[in-house]
Each structure stands twice: as C-alpha cells, then as structure tokens.
Amino acid sequence: MAITKVQLVENVQHEVGFSRNDSVEIIETLLELIKHSLEQGDDVMISNFGKFRVREKEARRGRNPATGESLILDPRRVVTFKCSGKLRDLVNNGNGKKKKKRVAKGLRVK
C-alpha cells in the first residue's frame, strides 16, 4: 500500500506535535522545494534516503502497440530515484543491518 500526502501530514502532526495546518504547510513546502529543484534540472539528495535525478532522454524510435505503426518519440526529461545504501539495507533486511551470508563449507560465493 502506498503512503499518501494525507498520511504524511498526519504522521508529522502526531510524531512532532505540530498542528494540522502547520503539518500541511511543512509537507507542501517540502514537496514544492523538491519539485522546483527537479524542474530546474538539479539533483535532490536526502541523506540516508536517496537521490532524485533528472535525466535527459534522446529521441528514439517507438511503435504504437495498438496499430503497430512506427514513430519517433520526442526527447524528454525523466526523474529517476536511487535509494541510499542504508535505505536499501532497511528494505531488504527490515532493520537496516546487513545480513551475513552463510556459506556451506567448501563452497564459494560469487
């Protein structure tokens, strides 16, 4: 299940103790700052979370799946996200700590 903006506001409100209006303003301001930076082509890096980056994609040949017609797709900008190592470990291991690999005696891990 995805977390919504309303849930973010509620979490800020309950965890930090701000009023609902202040919590809404904080979340809206944060998201606007991120959107503005990405719109300008700047990367957004949040420590222990990850990095949002704007990538330029070249024009390319594509195909209309309904008709099979070949066409040229215009160049465009896309936003990519790369999570931090700490977030990746947290997602994979549930506690943010790296799991030790167990290897049977005599076997090598590639």
N, C-alpha and C positions, 0 to 999 in steps of 0.2 A: 504494500500500500504506500502511496506517495504522501509525503507531508505537504500540507497546503500552507498558504500565506497566513490564513486564519490560525492554524495550529502554531505557526512560528510566533505570531503575536501573543497567543495565549501562553506559550512557554516562556516568553520574555516576561510577560506580566506576572506569572506565578513564580518563576525562578528568581527574578531580580527584584520583584516587588514594585514595578512601575505601574502607573495607571494604564488603563486600556488605551486611552488616547496617546499617551507617551510611547507605549509599546508599538502602536500602529505607526507613529511618526518615525521611530527608530528603524523598524523593518523597511518602511517605504524609502527612507533616506538611504539606507544601506543598499537596497536594490537599485535605486536610481544612480548612485555613485558607481556601482558595478556596470550598469548598462551604459552610462555615459563614457566610462573608460574604454569599454569594448567598442563602442561606436566610434571613438577616436582612433581605434586600432591599437590601443595599449593593452598589455597583458595585465591580468589581475591575479596576484599571488597572495593566498591566505595561508599563513604558517600552519603547519600540521593538518591542513585540509587539502589544498591542491592549487592548481594554476589553470586559469581560464586564458585561452589564447585565441586571437583572431588569425585565421589562415586564409590566404588568397588562393582560390582555385581557378585554374585556367579554363578557358572554353574547351569543351570536349564534345565528341560525337556521342549521341544518345539515340534511343529508339522509343517511340510511342508504343507501350505494351499492348494497347487496345488495337491499333491498326498495323503495327509493325513498321510504320513509316520512320525512316532515318531522319534525324535532325541534329542541329548543332545547339548545345546548351551554352548559354551565356556564361562568361566568367562571373564568379560570385565570391563573397566572403562568408566564411562559416566560423562558428565558435566551437572550439574543442576544449575538453577538460581532461587534465591529467592529475590523478589524485596523488597525494604525498605518500611516502613510504609508511608513515605512521597510520594514515587512514586505511591504506591497503592492508596492513597487518591487522588492524582492528576489524575490518570487514571479513578478512579471511580466517582469523583466529578467534574473534569475539572478545578479546581482552587487550589487544594492542601489543601483545608479546609474541615474538617469533616462536613457532613450534620447532622443536628439534626433530630432524629426520632420523628415523630409526632404520638401520640397515642391517640385514641379516649378515652374519659373519661370512666373509669371503666374497660378498657382492659389492660392486661399486655403484655409486650414484652418479649419473651423467648430468 
